[in-house]
Amino acid sequence: MSDITSPRILYVKGLLFLIGGILSAVLLLAHNLSLRNTALLAICVWCFCRFYYFTFYVIEHYVDDTYRFSGLWSFLQYAVRQRFGQRNHTK
């Protein structure tokens, strides 16, 4: 499968992610609305966003500027290689 290169399709994809996230948050909170659940959901979303930022921006710009990740699976492979001392940088 090739990468999506059309800006229009990329914007639609981003919008669908936004709608899906909002809808799932609303449904979760509608099921059991409380300040605790709202705070936990907000913390969960924030932490996953920060992890995503870490896996791509921080690693590429501060840890290893020669490696480019293509997704979370690519990051996992890179992390395993780093853990076992294999530094195979393929783009």
C-alpha positions in Angstrom: 0.0 0.0 0.0 1.4 3.4 -1.0 1.4 6.6 1.2 -1.4 9.1 0.8 -0.1 12.1 -1.0 -3.2 14.1 -1.8 -3.6 17.1 0.6 -7.4 16.9 0.3 -7.5 13.2 1.3 -5.0 14.0 4.2 -7.3 16.7 5.5 -10.3 14.4 5.2 -8.4 11.7 7.1 -7.5 14.2 9.8 -11.0 15.4 10.1 -12.3 11.9 10.4 -9.8 11.2 13.3 -11.0 14.4 15.0 -14.7 13.5 14.6 -14.0 9.9 15.8 -12.1 11.2 18.9 -14.8 13.7 19.8 -17.6 11.2 19.2 -15.9 8.5 21.3 -15.2 10.9 24.2 -18.8 12.1 24.2 -20.1 8.6 24.2 -17.8 7.5 27.0 -18.7 10.5 29.1 -22.4 10.2 28.3 -22.3 6.6 29.6 -20.9 7.6 33.0 -20.5 11.4 33.4 -18.4 12.4 36.4 -15.6 14.8 37.0 -13.2 11.9 37.7 -14.0 10.2 34.4 -13.7 13.5 32.5 -10.3 14.2 34.1 -9.0 10.6 33.4 -10.1 10.8 29.8 -8.4 14.2 29.4 -5.2 12.9 31.0 -5.3 9.7 28.8 -5.7 11.7 25.6 -2.9 14.2 26.6 -0.5 11.4 27.5 -1.0 9.6 24.2 -0.5 12.8 22.3 2.7 13.4 24.2 3.9 9.9 23.5 3.2 10.3 19.8 5.1 13.6 19.8 8.0 11.8 21.6 8.1 8.9 19.2 8.5 11.1 16.2 9.7 14.6 16.9 11.8 14.1 20.0 13.6 11.0 18.8 14.2 12.4 15.3 15.4 15.8 16.4 17.1 15.2 19.7 18.1 11.5 19.9 18.9 10.3 16.4 18.7 12.9 13.6 19.6 10.3 11.0 16.6 8.1 11.4 13.1 8.8 10.0 10.2 6.9 11.3 7.2 5.9 9.2 4.9 4.9 12.0 4.6 3.4 15.4 5.7 0.0 14.1 8.8 1.6 12.7 9.5 3.2 16.1 9.0 -0.1 17.9 11.5 -1.8 15.6 14.0 1.1 16.1 13.6 0.9 19.9 14.2 -2.9 19.9 17.3 -2.5 17.7 18.6 0.3 20.0 18.0 -1.9 23.0 20.0 -4.7 21.6 22.8 -2.5 20.2 22.0 -2.9 16.6 22.3 0.4 14.9 21.0 -0.3 11.4 19.7 3.1 10.0 17.8 2.5 6.8 15.6 5.1 5.3 
